[in-house]
Amino acid sequence: MNQDILHFGGIKVRVQGSGTLQPSLFSMDGNNQFTPNSITMTNPAEFEPFRLTNLITQRCKIRLETEALNDYMEVYRIVLFYKQIFSQLPG
């Protein structure tokens, strides 16, 4: 799994809070990124919204941020959907 090329196809976030949550996925070097639609947070968190993503890289990092100053969030679970598309780097 060290050299695998993966397709990150979706993200589910169980989050409770106020305001709007903007998830973003980045490649480890920061060259590639994908920003799906924002998530409106509720109290209590009744469901896990699913957002489609489209990022092809070896690994990814996730950034979750609120859009307003006094918004807050409590993250209970993050599920990242991915599929292996290549077993090693070409060449």
Backbone as XML, in Angstrom:
<?xml version="1.0"?>
<chain id="A" units="angstrom">
  <residue number="1" name="MET">
    <atom name="N" x="0.826" y="-1.197" z="0.000"/>
    <atom name="CA" x="0.000" y="0.000" z="0.000"/>
    <atom name="C" x="0.865" y="1.252" z="0.000"/>
  </residue>
  <residue number="2" name="ASN">
    <atom name="N" x="2.139" y="1.106" z="0.101"/>
    <atom name="CA" x="3.030" y="2.248" z="0.200"/>
    <atom name="C" x="3.073" y="3.068" z="-1.082"/>
  </residue>
  <residue number="3" name="GLN">
    <atom name="N" x="3.078" y="2.402" z="-2.248"/>
    <atom name="CA" x="3.204" y="3.108" z="-3.514"/>
    <atom name="C" x="1.908" y="3.127" z="-4.306"/>
  </residue>
  <residue number="4" name="ASP">
    <atom name="N" x="0.802" y="2.712" z="-3.700"/>
    <atom name="CA" x="-0.474" y="2.663" z="-4.407"/>
    <atom name="C" x="-0.933" y="4.056" z="-4.812"/>
  </residue>
  <residue number="5" name="ILE">
    <atom name="N" x="-1.579" y="4.124" z="-5.981"/>
    <atom name="CA" x="-2.252" y="5.343" z="-6.418"/>
    <atom name="C" x="-3.740" y="5.120" z="-6.162"/>
  </residue>
  <residue number="6" name="LEU">
    <atom name="N" x="-4.362" y="6.016" z="-5.407"/>
    <atom name="CA" x="-5.734" y="5.850" z="-4.964"/>
    <atom name="C" x="-6.634" y="6.926" z="-5.544"/>
  </residue>
  <residue number="7" name="HIS">
    <atom name="N" x="-7.889" y="6.544" z="-5.755"/>
    <atom name="CA" x="-8.917" y="7.503" z="-6.142"/>
    <atom name="C" x="-9.816" y="7.710" z="-4.931"/>
  </residue>
  <residue number="8" name="PHE">
    <atom name="N" x="-9.829" y="8.918" z="-4.392"/>
    <atom name="CA" x="-10.674" y="9.266" z="-3.254"/>
    <atom name="C" x="-11.995" y="9.772" z="-3.827"/>
  </residue>
  <residue number="9" name="GLY">
    <atom name="N" x="-13.070" y="8.984" z="-3.609"/>
    <atom name="CA" x="-14.328" y="9.246" z="-4.286"/>
    <atom name="C" x="-15.427" y="9.852" z="-3.440"/>
  </residue>
  <residue number="10" name="GLY">
    <atom name="N" x="-15.253" y="9.882" z="-2.111"/>
    <atom name="CA" x="-16.313" y="10.445" z="-1.288"/>
    <atom name="C" x="-15.896" y="10.585" z="0.159"/>
  </residue>
  <residue number="11" name="ILE">
    <atom name="N" x="-16.643" y="11.389" z="0.885"/>
    <atom name="CA" x="-16.381" y="11.617" z="2.303"/>
    <atom name="C" x="-17.726" y="11.732" z="3.027"/>
  </residue>
  <residue number="12" name="LYS">
    <atom name="N" x="-17.794" y="11.097" z="4.207"/>
    <atom name="CA" x="-18.946" y="11.221" z="5.100"/>
    <atom name="C" x="-18.446" y="11.779" z="6.414"/>
  </residue>
  <residue number="13" name="VAL">
    <atom name="N" x="-19.116" y="12.782" z="6.936"/>
    <atom name="CA" x="-18.694" y="13.412" z="8.186"/>
    <atom name="C" x="-19.893" y="13.480" z="9.118"/>
  </residue>
  <residue number="14" name="ARG">
    <atom name="N" x="-19.775" y="12.861" z="10.289"/>
    <atom name="CA" x="-20.809" y="13.029" z="11.323"/>
    <atom name="C" x="-20.337" y="14.163" z="12.215"/>
  </residue>
  <residue number="15" name="VAL">
    <atom name="N" x="-21.003" y="15.295" z="12.094"/>
    <atom name="CA" x="-20.562" y="16.507" z="12.772"/>
    <atom name="C" x="-21.771" y="17.215" z="13.370"/>
  </residue>
  <residue number="16" name="GLN">
    <atom name="N" x="-21.551" y="17.778" z="14.527"/>
    <atom name="CA" x="-22.583" y="18.546" z="15.216"/>
    <atom name="C" x="-22.031" y="19.949" z="15.436"/>
  </residue>
  <residue number="17" name="GLY">
    <atom name="N" x="-22.870" y="20.952" z="15.288"/>
    <atom name="CA" x="-22.401" y="22.311" z="15.501"/>
    <atom name="C" x="-23.358" y="23.321" z="14.922"/>
  </residue>
  <residue number="18" name="SER">
    <atom name="N" x="-22.843" y="24.504" z="14.720"/>
    <atom name="CA" x="-23.663" y="25.571" z="14.134"/>
    <atom name="C" x="-22.923" y="26.145" z="12.944"/>
  </residue>
  <residue number="19" name="GLY">
    <atom name="N" x="-23.694" y="26.541" z="11.947"/>
    <atom name="CA" x="-23.089" y="27.160" z="10.779"/>
    <atom name="C" x="-22.872" y="26.179" z="9.644"/>
  </residue>
  <residue number="20" name="THR">
    <atom name="N" x="-21.907" y="26.510" z="8.807"/>
    <atom name="CA" x="-21.606" y="25.738" z="7.610"/>
    <atom name="C" x="-20.181" y="25.213" z="7.696"/>
  </residue>
  <residue number="21" name="LEU">
    <atom name="N" x="-20.017" y="23.933" z="7.358"/>
    <atom name="CA" x="-18.702" y="23.279" z="7.385"/>
    <atom name="C" x="-18.232" y="23.078" z="5.956"/>
  </residue>
  <residue number="22" name="GLN">
    <atom name="N" x="-16.998" y="23.497" z="5.658"/>
    <atom name="CA" x="-16.443" y="23.337" z="4.326"/>
    <atom name="C" x="-15.303" y="22.319" z="4.376"/>
  </residue>
  <residue number="23" name="PRO">
    <atom name="N" x="-15.520" y="21.091" z="3.858"/>
    <atom name="CA" x="-14.427" y="20.117" z="3.793"/>
    <atom name="C" x="-13.571" y="20.353" z="2.548"/>
  </residue>
  <residue number="24" name="SER">
    <atom name="N" x="-12.291" y="20.001" z="2.644"/>
    <atom name="CA" x="-11.375" y="20.060" z="1.508"/>
    <atom name="C" x="-10.420" y="18.890" z="1.602"/>
  </residue>
  <residue number="25" name="LEU">
    <atom name="N" x="-10.081" y="18.289" z="0.456"/>
    <atom name="CA" x="-9.104" y="17.211" z="0.380"/>
    <atom name="C" x="-7.902" y="17.709" z="-0.404"/>
  </residue>
  <residue number="26" name="PHE">
    <atom name="N" x="-6.706" y="17.377" z="0.076"/>
    <atom name="CA" x="-5.462" y="17.815" z="-0.541"/>
    <atom name="C" x="-4.533" y="16.628" z="-0.721"/>
  </residue>
  <residue number="27" name="SER">
    <atom name="N" x="-3.710" y="16.657" z="-1.773"/>
    <atom name="CA" x="-2.617" y="15.699" z="-1.859"/>
    <atom name="C" x="-1.556" y="16.107" z="-0.841"/>
  </residue>
  <residue number="28" name="MET">
    <atom name="N" x="-0.669" y="15.200" z="-0.506"/>
    <atom name="CA" x="0.309" y="15.478" z="0.549"/>
    <atom name="C" x="1.252" y="16.625" z="0.182"/>
  </residue>
  <residue number="29" name="ASP">
    <atom name="N" x="1.545" y="16.796" z="-1.102"/>
    <atom name="CA" x="2.425" y="17.904" z="-1.502"/>
    <atom name="C" x="1.652" y="19.204" z="-1.718"/>
  </residue>
  <residue number="30" name="GLY">
    <atom name="N" x="0.316" y="19.139" z="-1.694"/>
    <atom name="CA" x="-0.491" y="20.345" z="-1.831"/>
    <atom name="C" x="-0.755" y="20.783" z="-3.257"/>
  </residue>
  <residue number="31" name="ASN">
    <atom name="N" x="-0.259" y="20.030" z="-4.260"/>
    <atom name="CA" x="-0.462" y="20.427" z="-5.654"/>
    <atom name="C" x="-1.885" y="20.180" z="-6.135"/>
  </residue>
  <residue number="32" name="ASN">
    <atom name="N" x="-2.500" y="19.087" z="-5.683"/>
    <atom name="CA" x="-3.860" y="18.749" z="-6.088"/>
    <atom name="C" x="-4.798" y="18.952" z="-4.915"/>
  </residue>
  <residue number="33" name="GLN">
    <atom name="N" x="-5.986" y="19.452" z="-5.205"/>
    <atom name="CA" x="-6.980" y="19.610" z="-4.149"/>
    <atom name="C" x="-8.371" y="19.481" z="-4.737"/>
  </residue>
  <residue number="34" name="PHE">
    <atom name="N" x="-9.324" y="19.107" z="-3.876"/>
    <atom name="CA" x="-10.722" y="19.039" z="-4.267"/>
    <atom name="C" x="-11.557" y="19.583" z="-3.122"/>
  </residue>
  <residue number="35" name="THR">
    <atom name="N" x="-12.489" y="20.464" z="-3.435"/>
    <atom name="CA" x="-13.365" y="21.066" z="-2.428"/>
    <atom name="C" x="-14.808" y="20.716" z="-2.772"/>
  </residue>
  <residue number="36" name="PRO">
    <atom name="N" x="-15.416" y="19.762" z="-2.047"/>
    <atom name="CA" x="-16.817" y="19.410" z="-2.315"/>
    <atom name="C" x="-17.773" y="20.464" z="-1.772"/>
  </residue>
  <residue number="37" name="ASN">
    <atom name="N" x="-19.061" y="20.236" z="-1.966"/>
    <atom name="CA" x="-20.081" y="21.157" z="-1.457"/>
    <atom name="C" x="-20.018" y="21.235" z="0.056"/>
  </residue>
  <residue number="38" name="SER">
    <atom name="N" x="-20.402" y="22.370" z="0.607"/>
    <atom name="CA" x="-20.368" y="22.568" z="2.058"/>
    <atom name="C" x="-21.481" y="21.767" z="2.737"/>
  </residue>
  <residue number="39" name="ILE">
    <atom name="N" x="-21.337" y="21.595" z="4.070"/>
    <atom name="CA" x="-22.271" y="20.829" z="4.888"/>
    <atom name="C" x="-22.882" y="21.785" z="5.902"/>
  </residue>
  <residue number="40" name="THR">
    <atom name="N" x="-24.212" y="21.811" z="5.968"/>
    <atom name="CA" x="-24.898" y="22.607" z="6.981"/>
    <atom name="C" x="-25.003" y="21.766" z="8.244"/>
  </residue>
  <residue number="41" name="MET">
    <atom name="N" x="-24.430" y="22.255" z="9.344"/>
    <atom name="CA" x="-24.397" y="21.497" z="10.597"/>
    <atom name="C" x="-25.687" y="21.699" z="11.369"/>
  </residue>
  <residue number="42" name="THR">
    <atom name="N" x="-26.079" y="20.661" z="12.126"/>
    <atom name="CA" x="-27.285" y="20.710" z="12.946"/>
    <atom name="C" x="-26.959" y="20.243" z="14.359"/>
  </residue>
  <residue number="43" name="ASN">
    <atom name="N" x="-27.839" y="20.560" z="15.273"/>
    <atom name="CA" x="-27.746" y="20.096" z="16.665"/>
    <atom name="C" x="-29.022" y="19.364" z="16.999"/>
  </residue>
  <residue number="44" name="PRO">
    <atom name="N" x="-29.048" y="18.123" z="17.348"/>
    <atom name="CA" x="-27.960" y="17.156" z="17.305"/>
    <atom name="C" x="-27.722" y="16.655" z="15.873"/>
  </residue>
  <residue number="45" name="ALA">
    <atom name="N" x="-26.604" y="15.971" z="15.693"/>
    <atom name="CA" x="-26.269" y="15.430" z="14.370"/>
    <atom name="C" x="-27.131" y="14.206" z="14.104"/>
  </residue>
  <residue number="46" name="GLU">
    <atom name="N" x="-28.106" y="14.349" z="13.218"/>
    <atom name="CA" x="-29.062" y="13.269" z="12.972"/>
    <atom name="C" x="-28.606" y="12.305" z="11.890"/>
  </residue>
  <residue number="47" name="PHE">
    <atom name="N" x="-27.751" y="12.735" z="10.996"/>
    <atom name="CA" x="-27.311" y="11.875" z="9.905"/>
    <atom name="C" x="-25.894" y="12.261" z="9.510"/>
  </residue>
  <residue number="48" name="GLU">
    <atom name="N" x="-25.294" y="11.427" z="8.651"/>
    <atom name="CA" x="-23.948" y="11.684" z="8.144"/>
    <atom name="C" x="-24.049" y="12.089" z="6.683"/>
  </residue>
  <residue number="49" name="PRO">
    <atom name="N" x="-23.912" y="13.358" z="6.366"/>
    <atom name="CA" x="-23.998" y="13.772" z="4.967"/>
    <atom name="C" x="-22.833" y="13.217" z="4.153"/>
  </residue>
  <residue number="50" name="PHE">
    <atom name="N" x="-23.123" y="12.766" z="2.937"/>
    <atom name="CA" x="-22.121" y="12.231" z="2.017"/>
    <atom name="C" x="-21.832" y="13.276" z="0.952"/>
  </residue>
  <residue number="51" name="ARG">
    <atom name="N" x="-20.566" y="13.503" z="0.678"/>
    <atom name="CA" x="-20.154" y="14.426" z="-0.377"/>
    <atom name="C" x="-19.240" y="13.695" z="-1.350"/>
  </residue>
  <residue number="52" name="LEU">
    <atom name="N" x="-19.539" y="13.831" z="-2.645"/>
    <atom name="CA" x="-18.690" y="13.245" z="-3.676"/>
    <atom name="C" x="-17.386" y="14.020" z="-3.785"/>
  </residue>
  <residue number="53" name="THR">
    <atom name="N" x="-16.304" y="13.299" z="-3.965"/>
    <atom name="CA" x="-15.001" y="13.926" z="-4.181"/>
    <atom name="C" x="-14.354" y="13.289" z="-5.403"/>
  </residue>
  <residue number="54" name="ASN">
    <atom name="N" x="-13.315" y="13.897" z="-5.914"/>
    <atom name="CA" x="-12.595" y="13.363" z="-7.067"/>
    <atom name="C" x="-11.137" y="13.795" z="-6.947"/>
  </residue>
  <residue number="55" name="LEU">
    <atom name="N" x="-10.344" y="12.952" z="-6.291"/>
    <atom name="CA" x="-8.930" y="13.259" z="-6.085"/>
    <atom name="C" x="-8.133" y="11.985" z="-6.292"/>
  </residue>
  <residue number="56" name="ILE">
    <atom name="N" x="-7.115" y="12.038" z="-7.136"/>
    <atom name="CA" x="-6.257" y="10.883" z="-7.401"/>
    <atom name="C" x="-4.862" y="11.219" z="-6.905"/>
  </residue>
  <residue number="57" name="THR">
    <atom name="N" x="-4.411" y="10.464" z="-5.891"/>
    <atom name="CA" x="-3.106" y="10.690" z="-5.280"/>
    <atom name="C" x="-2.741" y="9.479" z="-4.421"/>
  </residue>
  <residue number="58" name="GLN">
    <atom name="N" x="-1.529" y="9.451" z="-3.888"/>
    <atom name="CA" x="-1.123" y="8.340" z="-3.023"/>
    <atom name="C" x="-1.773" y="8.430" z="-1.647"/>
  </residue>
  <residue number="59" name="ARG">
    <atom name="N" x="-1.779" y="9.584" z="-1.063"/>
    <atom name="CA" x="-2.398" y="9.847" z="0.232"/>
    <atom name="C" x="-3.066" y="11.198" z="0.172"/>
  </residue>
  <residue number="60" name="CYS">
    <atom name="N" x="-3.968" y="11.430" z="1.114"/>
    <atom name="CA" x="-4.599" y="12.749" z="1.127"/>
    <atom name="C" x="-4.726" y="13.238" z="2.562"/>
  </residue>
  <residue number="61" name="LYS">
    <atom name="N" x="-4.843" y="14.534" z="2.687"/>
    <atom name="CA" x="-5.142" y="15.141" z="3.978"/>
    <atom name="C" x="-6.464" y="15.881" z="3.854"/>
  </residue>
  <residue number="62" name="ILE">
    <atom name="N" x="-7.181" y="15.931" z="4.972"/>
    <atom name="CA" x="-8.514" y="16.520" z="5.002"/>
    <atom name="C" x="-8.482" y="17.766" z="5.864"/>
  </residue>
  <residue number="63" name="ARG">
    <atom name="N" x="-9.089" y="18.822" z="5.362"/>
    <atom name="CA" x="-9.239" y="20.042" z="6.160"/>
    <atom name="C" x="-10.729" y="20.345" z="6.298"/>
  </residue>
  <residue number="64" name="LEU">
    <atom name="N" x="-11.169" y="20.538" z="7.539"/>
    <atom name="CA" x="-12.552" y="20.919" z="7.831"/>
    <atom name="C" x="-12.512" y="22.307" z="8.451"/>
  </residue>
  <residue number="65" name="GLU">
    <atom name="N" x="-13.268" y="23.230" z="7.882"/>
    <atom name="CA" x="-13.275" y="24.586" z="8.430"/>
    <atom name="C" x="-14.676" y="25.175" z="8.382"/>
  </residue>
  <residue number="66" name="THR">
    <atom name="N" x="-14.954" y="26.027" z="9.357"/>
    <atom name="CA" x="-16.223" y="26.743" z="9.375"/>
    <atom name="C" x="-16.047" y="28.046" z="8.611"/>
  </residue>
  <residue number="67" name="GLU">
    <atom name="N" x="-17.161" y="28.624" z="8.218"/>
    <atom name="CA" x="-17.091" y="29.802" z="7.351"/>
    <atom name="C" x="-17.296" y="31.118" z="8.087"/>
  </residue>
  <residue number="68" name="ALA">
    <atom name="N" x="-17.848" y="31.091" z="9.296"/>
    <atom name="CA" x="-18.099" y="32.330" z="10.033"/>
    <atom name="C" x="-17.307" y="32.323" z="11.341"/>
  </residue>
  <residue number="69" name="LEU">
    <atom name="N" x="-17.222" y="33.459" z="11.962"/>
    <atom name="CA" x="-16.373" y="33.637" z="13.135"/>
    <atom name="C" x="-16.842" y="32.838" z="14.349"/>
  </residue>
  <residue number="70" name="ASN">
    <atom name="N" x="-18.121" y="32.841" z="14.675"/>
    <atom name="CA" x="-18.611" y="32.187" z="15.890"/>
    <atom name="C" x="-19.194" y="30.802" z="15.646"/>
  </residue>
  <residue number="71" name="ASP">
    <atom name="N" x="-18.954" y="30.215" z="14.497"/>
    <atom name="CA" x="-19.393" y="28.848" z="14.242"/>
    <atom name="C" x="-18.514" y="27.878" z="15.022"/>
  </residue>
  <residue number="72" name="TYR">
    <atom name="N" x="-19.079" y="26.733" z="15.361"/>
    <atom name="CA" x="-18.287" y="25.706" z="16.046"/>
    <atom name="C" x="-18.673" y="24.352" z="15.504"/>
  </residue>
  <residue number="73" name="MET">
    <atom name="N" x="-17.805" y="23.350" z="15.742"/>
    <atom name="CA" x="-18.073" y="22.001" z="15.276"/>
    <atom name="C" x="-17.526" y="20.983" z="16.258"/>
  </residue>
  <residue number="74" name="GLU">
    <atom name="N" x="-18.227" y="19.868" z="16.347"/>
    <atom name="CA" x="-17.774" y="18.692" z="17.074"/>
    <atom name="C" x="-17.828" y="17.534" z="16.091"/>
  </residue>
  <residue number="75" name="VAL">
    <atom name="N" x="-16.679" y="16.992" z="15.730"/>
    <atom name="CA" x="-16.611" y="15.913" z="14.756"/>
    <atom name="C" x="-16.625" y="14.590" z="15.504"/>
  </residue>
  <residue number="76" name="TYR">
    <atom name="N" x="-17.589" y="13.721" z="15.153"/>
    <atom name="CA" x="-17.712" y="12.417" z="15.792"/>
    <atom name="C" x="-17.134" y="11.303" z="14.937"/>
  </residue>
  <residue number="77" name="ARG">
    <atom name="N" x="-17.241" y="11.438" z="13.619"/>
    <atom name="CA" x="-16.724" y="10.385" z="12.760"/>
    <atom name="C" x="-16.470" y="10.938" z="11.361"/>
  </residue>
  <residue number="78" name="ILE">
    <atom name="N" x="-15.383" y="10.451" z="10.746"/>
    <atom name="CA" x="-15.066" y="10.774" z="9.352"/>
    <atom name="C" x="-14.853" y="9.447" z="8.627"/>
  </residue>
  <residue number="79" name="VAL">
    <atom name="N" x="-15.557" y="9.256" z="7.519"/>
    <atom name="CA" x="-15.376" y="8.068" z="6.683"/>
    <atom name="C" x="-14.926" y="8.548" z="5.315"/>
  </residue>
  <residue number="80" name="LEU">
    <atom name="N" x="-13.799" y="8.020" z="4.851"/>
    <atom name="CA" x="-13.231" y="8.408" z="3.567"/>
    <atom name="C" x="-13.326" y="7.212" z="2.622"/>
  </residue>
  <residue number="81" name="PHE">
    <atom name="N" x="-13.949" y="7.407" z="1.474"/>
    <atom name="CA" x="-14.120" y="6.337" z="0.495"/>
    <atom name="C" x="-13.033" y="6.461" z="-0.566"/>
  </residue>
  <residue number="82" name="TYR">
    <atom name="N" x="-12.307" y="5.353" z="-0.796"/>
    <atom name="CA" x="-11.254" y="5.369" z="-1.807"/>
    <atom name="C" x="-11.173" y="4.013" z="-2.478"/>
  </residue>
  <residue number="83" name="LYS">
    <atom name="N" x="-10.514" y="3.988" z="-3.638"/>
    <atom name="CA" x="-10.327" y="2.761" z="-4.403"/>
    <atom name="C" x="-8.928" y="2.786" z="-5.002"/>
  </residue>
  <residue number="84" name="GLN">
    <atom name="N" x="-8.247" y="1.660" z="-4.932"/>
    <atom name="CA" x="-6.920" y="1.556" z="-5.535"/>
    <atom name="C" x="-7.073" y="1.493" z="-7.045"/>
  </residue>
  <residue number="85" name="ILE">
    <atom name="N" x="-6.337" y="2.345" z="-7.776"/>
    <atom name="CA" x="-6.398" y="2.307" z="-9.237"/>
    <atom name="C" x="-5.077" y="1.847" z="-9.843"/>
  </residue>
  <residue number="86" name="PHE">
    <atom name="N" x="-3.944" y="2.053" z="-9.166"/>
    <atom name="CA" x="-2.652" y="1.531" z="-9.603"/>
    <atom name="C" x="-1.920" y="0.986" z="-8.392"/>
  </residue>
  <residue number="87" name="SER">
    <atom name="N" x="-1.153" y="-0.091" z="-8.584"/>
    <atom name="CA" x="-0.442" y="-0.700" z="-7.447"/>
    <atom name="C" x="0.941" y="-0.114" z="-7.222"/>
  </residue>
  <residue number="88" name="GLN">
    <atom name="N" x="1.442" y="0.645" z="-8.201"/>
    <atom name="CA" x="2.740" y="1.303" z="-8.031"/>
    <atom name="C" x="2.837" y="2.490" z="-8.973"/>
  </residue>
  <residue number="89" name="LEU">
    <atom name="N" x="3.838" y="3.315" z="-8.739"/>
    <atom name="CA" x="4.051" y="4.465" z="-9.604"/>
    <atom name="C" x="4.519" y="4.012" z="-10.979"/>
  </residue>
  <residue number="90" name="PRO">
    <atom name="N" x="4.091" y="4.686" z="-12.051"/>
    <atom name="CA" x="4.545" y="4.292" z="-13.384"/>
    <atom name="C" x="6.039" y="4.573" z="-13.554"/>
  </residue>
  <residue number="91" name="GLY">
    <atom name="N" x="6.664" y="3.718" z="-14.351"/>
    <atom name="CA" x="8.071" y="3.961" z="-14.665"/>
    <atom name="C" x="9.013" y="3.028" z="-14.136"/>
  </residue>
</chain>
